[in-house]
Amino acid sequence: MGRVPKYRAWYKPKGVMIEPENLVMINFYTKVLGVYMEMDGKGYHVLRMSDFELLEYTGLKDINDQEIYEGDFLRIPDLYETPENTSTTYHTSVVDFEEFGFRVGGSQLCDDYQYISDECEVYGNIYENPELIEV
């Protein structure tokens, strides 16, 4: 049996991230989400799915035990070390889901999951840190 999908959601009208523990219900048939967030003096709301970007959990955690979601920025150590240069350099990539897995930085489907968990670090996402897109 496969893993149960887990999501967080970017609420576009208010520009806030709804974490999985506050994303109570997703109804793909009626296209609504049930979320807990403080708004208009109330805590629970049923809102249109079109007001959200759903971001799926990859099932992986980074080097700091932080869950990795679609749209996250990953800091990835370069594997090219020479005798002259032993300092670690990094490149950045955005996590993107595909039909059969997820891509890191638009390259091939990610298959070295242990490397991602042991070496990579989440340091933001495309919604809360759009300034990092240019980097």
C-alpha positions as CSV (number, residue, x, y, z in Angstrom):
1,M,0.0,0.0,0.0
2,G,1.4,3.4,-0.9
3,R,1.7,6.4,1.4
4,V,-1.2,8.7,2.0
5,P,-0.7,12.0,0.3
6,K,0.0,15.0,2.6
7,Y,-0.3,18.6,1.6
8,R,0.3,22.1,2.8
9,A,-1.5,25.0,0.9
10,W,-0.6,28.5,-0.1
11,Y,-3.7,30.7,0.4
12,K,-3.3,33.3,-2.4
13,P,-5.7,36.0,-1.2
14,K,-4.0,36.5,2.2
15,G,-0.5,35.3,1.2
16,V,-0.2,32.8,4.0
17,M,1.0,29.1,4.1
18,I,-1.5,26.7,5.7
19,E,0.5,23.9,7.3
20,P,-0.7,20.3,7.1
21,E,-2.0,20.2,10.7
22,N,-4.3,23.2,9.8
23,L,-5.5,21.7,6.4
24,V,-8.3,19.6,7.7
25,M,-10.2,18.6,4.5
26,I,-9.6,18.6,0.8
27,N,-12.7,17.8,-1.4
28,F,-11.6,17.4,-5.0
29,Y,-15.2,16.8,-6.1
30,T,-16.7,20.0,-4.7
31,K,-13.4,21.8,-5.0
32,V,-13.2,23.2,-1.5
33,L,-10.7,23.0,1.4
34,G,-11.4,23.1,5.1
35,V,-8.7,25.0,7.0
36,Y,-8.0,26.4,10.4
37,M,-6.8,30.0,10.3
38,E,-7.8,33.2,12.1
39,M,-9.9,35.2,9.7
40,D,-13.0,37.4,10.3
41,G,-13.1,36.4,14.0
42,K,-13.5,32.7,13.1
43,G,-11.0,29.8,13.2
44,Y,-12.4,27.2,10.8
45,H,-13.3,28.0,7.1
46,V,-14.4,26.1,4.1
47,L,-12.8,27.9,1.1
48,R,-12.6,27.5,-2.7
49,M,-9.8,25.4,-3.9
50,S,-9.0,27.9,-6.7
51,D,-7.8,30.3,-3.9
52,F,-5.0,27.8,-3.0
53,E,-1.9,26.3,-4.4
54,L,-1.7,22.7,-3.0
55,L,1.9,21.6,-2.3
56,E,2.4,17.8,-1.9
57,Y,4.8,16.3,0.6
58,T,7.6,14.3,-1.0
59,G,7.8,11.8,1.8
60,L,11.4,13.0,2.5
61,K,13.0,15.1,5.1
62,D,16.1,17.2,4.8
63,I,19.4,17.1,6.8
64,N,17.6,19.1,9.6
65,D,14.6,16.7,9.7
66,Q,12.4,19.3,8.0
67,E,9.7,17.9,5.6
68,I,10.3,18.6,1.9
69,Y,7.3,19.8,-0.1
70,E,6.8,20.7,-3.7
71,G,7.9,24.3,-4.3
72,D,10.6,24.2,-1.6
73,F,14.1,25.5,-2.3
74,L,16.8,23.0,-1.6
75,R,20.4,23.8,-1.0
76,I,22.3,20.9,-2.6
77,P,26.1,20.3,-2.1
78,D,28.0,19.9,-5.3
79,L,29.6,16.5,-5.5
80,Y,32.7,17.7,-7.5
81,E,35.6,18.0,-5.1
82,T,39.2,18.3,-6.4
83,P,42.5,18.1,-4.5
84,E,42.8,21.9,-5.0
85,N,39.3,22.7,-3.9
86,T,38.0,20.7,-0.9
87,S,35.5,23.3,0.2
88,T,31.9,22.4,-0.4
89,T,30.0,24.5,-2.9
90,Y,26.2,24.5,-3.2
91,H,23.6,24.9,-5.9
92,T,19.9,25.6,-5.4
93,S,16.9,23.8,-6.8
94,V,13.2,23.9,-6.6
95,V,11.2,20.7,-5.9
96,D,8.6,19.9,-8.5
97,F,6.3,16.9,-8.7
98,E,5.8,14.8,-11.8
99,E,3.5,11.8,-12.5
100,F,6.1,9.2,-11.3
101,G,8.1,11.1,-8.7
102,F,9.6,14.5,-8.2
103,R,12.3,16.6,-9.9
104,V,14.9,18.7,-8.2
105,G,15.8,21.7,-10.3
106,G,14.0,20.6,-13.5
107,S,16.6,17.8,-14.0
108,Q,16.0,14.1,-14.1
109,L,13.6,12.4,-11.7
110,C,15.1,12.3,-8.2
111,D,16.2,8.7,-7.3
112,D,18.9,9.3,-4.6
113,Y,16.6,9.8,-1.7
114,Q,19.2,9.0,0.9
115,Y,21.5,11.8,-0.5
116,I,18.6,14.3,-0.3
117,S,17.9,13.4,3.3
118,D,21.5,13.3,4.4
119,E,23.0,16.3,2.5
120,C,20.3,18.7,1.3
121,E,18.6,21.5,3.2
122,V,15.3,23.3,2.8
123,Y,15.8,27.0,3.0
124,G,12.5,28.5,1.8
125,N,9.8,28.1,-0.8
126,I,8.6,29.8,-3.9
127,Y,5.6,31.4,-2.2
128,E,7.0,32.8,1.0
129,N,10.5,33.6,-0.4
130,P,9.9,34.7,-4.1
131,E,13.1,36.7,-4.0
132,L,15.1,33.5,-4.0
133,I,13.7,32.5,-7.4
134,E,16.3,34.8,-9.0
135,V,19.1,33.2,-7.0
